[in-house]
Amino acid sequence: QGEYAILVTDDTYPASVKWTLDGYVVDGGAHDLRYLDFTTLTTLESKEGCETPGGGAAYLMGGLRAKFYDTTFKRTAAANGNGGAVVVASDFDKMNVTDRSAATFARCSFEDFEADGYGQAVYGSIAQLRLFDSH
């Protein structure tokens, strides 16, 4: 748990696909396979002593917004955390809808997920969560 492989594919416009993961990947692109190991990370300001903040595959907090298309979240887990696959949350002081974190899932599937806390697949708190043709 906590080890991931990221593979982005796009055969229509591969030169247009660019992605980053702050502190880990600077220049990701289409057909780029990256292995990431988060097993040694801990939350710095954990109020509950959790090993991880949750979100076995994605953690969106502090007004972050993301859209996932045609994605499979498979064999994800959050040990001592919420959101077996994804966490979408905002701070309590972000009551304005435009400042909240948000996630859209279109044609996505969630398979074999687990969380020790709330939200076995997805945990949302003070956030916008949209699912289209996803299961």
Beta strands, then each sheet from edge to edge (+ up, - down):
strand 1: 3-8
strand 2: 18-21
strand 3: 25-29
strand 4: 32-37
strand 5: 58-60
strand 6: 65-69
strand 7: 72-78
strand 8: 86-89
strand 9: 102-106
strand 10: 109-115
strand 11: 122-125
strand 12: 128-132
sheet 1: 1+ 4-
sheet 2: 2+ 3-
sheet 3: 5+ 8+ 11+
sheet 4: 6+ 9+ 12+
sheet 5: 7+ 10+
end
